[in-house]
């Protein structure tokens, strides 16, 4: 699996409360400050996948936090105007997302109209989390991704 730095939304992003991904993809053509197309179809053609992985174990004081990961697009970079949700994991129970190396999703991007800016929103409920880092990226191949905890030895 190849991870393109330009399609990386989160790289060991610390998430303790609701937040958008550190990186948001600008789908406007480079050098085109006046883009007349308000939407793009990212899900057509070659399959693209959203992959989200727990990079560093998540913790909270009561182990009752839930996490929902959504892929969103919007006309503004902060995804705050009127974001369109294209994919959602639904609320994940703490035990289902907290261990390091857990793959939270490997989801094919649905075809549809994506607005200019594309990012991930982490929604923490019944939290806050006291620790936890996540990776999120878009890739064109997910044949057999295997994630390992940071600093682990592979034999």
Backbone torsions as a table, in degrees:
resi	resn	phi	psi	omega
1	UNK	NA	129.8	179.2
2	UNK	-102.5	131.3	176.7
3	UNK	-107.3	116.1	178.3
4	UNK	-84.6	123.5	-178.0
5	UNK	-56.1	-30.4	-179.9
6	UNK	-75.8	-13.9	178.5
7	UNK	-109.6	12.7	178.9
8	UNK	-88.6	119.2	-177.6
9	UNK	-91.5	-38.0	177.7
10	UNK	-139.1	134.0	176.9
11	UNK	-127.1	97.1	-176.3
12	UNK	54.0	46.3	179.9
13	UNK	-78.0	123.9	176.7
14	UNK	-71.8	128.0	179.3
15	UNK	-129.2	115.4	175.6
16	UNK	-119.1	-20.9	175.0
17	UNK	-143.5	175.9	-177.0
18	UNK	-54.1	132.3	-177.2
19	UNK	-158.6	158.4	171.3
20	UNK	-94.4	164.0	-179.1
21	UNK	-60.9	149.2	179.1
22	UNK	-56.4	-40.8	180.0
23	UNK	-109.7	139.5	175.8
24	UNK	-123.6	132.3	-177.4
25	UNK	-82.9	128.3	175.2
26	UNK	-96.1	112.4	-175.4
27	UNK	-88.0	2.6	177.8
28	UNK	-71.5	145.0	177.1
29	UNK	-58.4	139.2	-179.8
30	UNK	-60.6	139.1	178.4
31	UNK	79.0	1.8	179.9
32	UNK	-107.5	90.5	-178.3
33	UNK	-77.9	-19.6	177.2
34	UNK	-112.8	94.3	-177.4
35	UNK	-103.6	118.4	-177.9
36	UNK	-82.1	-15.5	177.1
37	UNK	-84.4	119.6	-178.8
38	UNK	-87.0	-17.9	177.9
39	UNK	-136.6	160.5	177.9
40	UNK	-134.4	152.2	177.7
41	UNK	-102.4	92.3	-177.3
42	UNK	-78.6	-19.9	-175.2
43	UNK	-90.0	0.1	-179.0
44	UNK	-92.3	156.1	179.4
45	UNK	85.7	-138.4	179.9
46	UNK	-64.7	138.9	-179.4
47	UNK	-63.1	134.9	172.9
48	UNK	-120.1	148.4	-176.2
49	UNK	-129.4	143.1	170.5
50	UNK	-94.7	126.5	177.5
51	UNK	-121.1	129.7	177.4
52	UNK	-129.0	129.5	-174.5
53	UNK	-132.6	140.6	171.6
54	UNK	-75.1	115.6	-176.7
55	UNK	-82.5	-48.1	-179.7
56	UNK	-128.0	135.2	-174.7
57	UNK	-47.6	135.5	176.6
58	UNK	-88.8	145.3	176.6
59	UNK	-136.2	154.8	168.3
60	UNK	-150.9	165.5	-172.1
61	UNK	-68.0	-31.0	-177.1
62	UNK	-114.7	1.4	-176.8
63	UNK	53.4	36.2	180.0
64	UNK	-120.9	4.1	-179.0
65	UNK	-66.3	151.2	171.9
66	UNK	-120.0	156.8	-179.9
67	UNK	-134.9	130.2	173.5
68	UNK	-117.3	129.5	177.8
69	UNK	-111.0	125.8	179.0
70	UNK	-124.7	142.5	171.9
71	UNK	-95.5	123.6	-174.5
72	UNK	-131.3	157.1	170.9
73	UNK	-132.7	155.1	-177.4
74	UNK	-157.1	167.0	177.2
75	UNK	-81.4	-11.9	178.8
76	UNK	-120.6	149.5	-174.0
77	UNK	-64.3	-26.5	-179.2
78	UNK	-85.7	3.7	179.8
79	UNK	54.0	35.1	-173.5
80	UNK	-112.5	-4.9	-175.6
81	UNK	-78.7	-66.8	177.8
82	UNK	-157.4	65.1	-173.9
83	UNK	-58.6	139.4	175.1
84	UNK	-100.6	126.8	177.8
85	UNK	-88.7	124.6	-179.3
86	UNK	-102.6	-24.3	179.8
87	UNK	-155.6	144.9	176.2
88	UNK	-142.6	139.3	175.9
89	UNK	-76.6	-16.8	-168.1
90	UNK	77.8	171.4	-178.5
91	UNK	-71.8	119.3	178.4
92	UNK	-94.8	132.3	177.2
93	UNK	-67.6	152.3	-176.4
94	UNK	-50.5	-46.9	-178.2
95	UNK	-64.0	-24.1	-177.3
96	UNK	-82.9	-17.9	-178.9
97	UNK	-123.1	-12.0	-169.8
98	UNK	-75.6	-34.6	-177.5
99	UNK	-67.8	139.9	176.0
100	UNK	-58.9	140.1	179.5
101	UNK	88.2	-2.4	179.3
102	UNK	-72.1	128.4	175.1
103	UNK	-86.5	112.1	-177.6
104	UNK	-79.4	-33.5	175.4
105	UNK	-161.3	149.5	169.2
106	UNK	-136.0	85.0	-171.1
107	UNK	-115.2	133.3	175.7
108	UNK	-68.4	131.9	177.3
109	UNK	-63.5	126.1	178.5
110	UNK	-72.0	143.3	174.7
111	UNK	-65.9	146.4	178.6
112	UNK	160.9	-175.8	-178.6
113	UNK	-90.8	110.7	177.8
114	UNK	-99.5	136.0	176.4
115	UNK	-75.3	178.0	-170.5
116	UNK	-56.8	-44.4	-175.1
117	UNK	-104.0	132.6	-178.1
118	UNK	-123.0	130.8	179.6
119	UNK	-155.3	-179.2	179.2
120	UNK	-113.6	140.3	173.6
121	UNK	-114.4	128.7	174.5
122	UNK	-100.5	117.6	179.4
123	UNK	-109.6	113.3	-179.7
124	UNK	-98.3	126.9	177.3
125	UNK	-124.6	156.9	-178.4
126	UNK	55.4	24.4	-178.2
127	UNK	-98.1	-148.9	12.0
128	UNK	-85.7	167.3	170.8
129	UNK	-76.6	148.0	177.0
130	UNK	-98.3	-14.2	176.2
131	UNK	-165.2	163.8	177.0
132	UNK	143.0	135.1	178.1
133	UNK	-129.6	147.4	-174.5
134	UNK	-134.1	148.4	172.9
135	UNK	-111.2	141.2	175.2
136	UNK	-145.8	136.1	179.9
137	UNK	-157.9	163.3	175.0
138	UNK	-109.1	133.3	-177.8
139	UNK	-141.3	165.4	179.2
140	UNK	-104.3	5.1	178.6
141	UNK	-149.3	126.2	-179.9
142	UNK	-130.4	33.2	-173.0
143	UNK	-46.8	-54.5	-177.2
144	UNK	-150.9	62.2	-179.8
145	UNK	-68.2	138.5	177.6
146	UNK	-134.3	122.1	-177.9
147	UNK	-105.1	144.2	178.6
148	UNK	-123.9	149.4	177.2
149	UNK	-59.4	146.4	179.6
150	UNK	-58.2	130.9	177.6
151	UNK	84.4	4.5	-179.4
152	UNK	-79.1	157.1	179.6
153	UNK	-98.9	130.9	179.2
154	UNK	-104.4	123.9	-179.3
155	UNK	-117.0	NA	NA
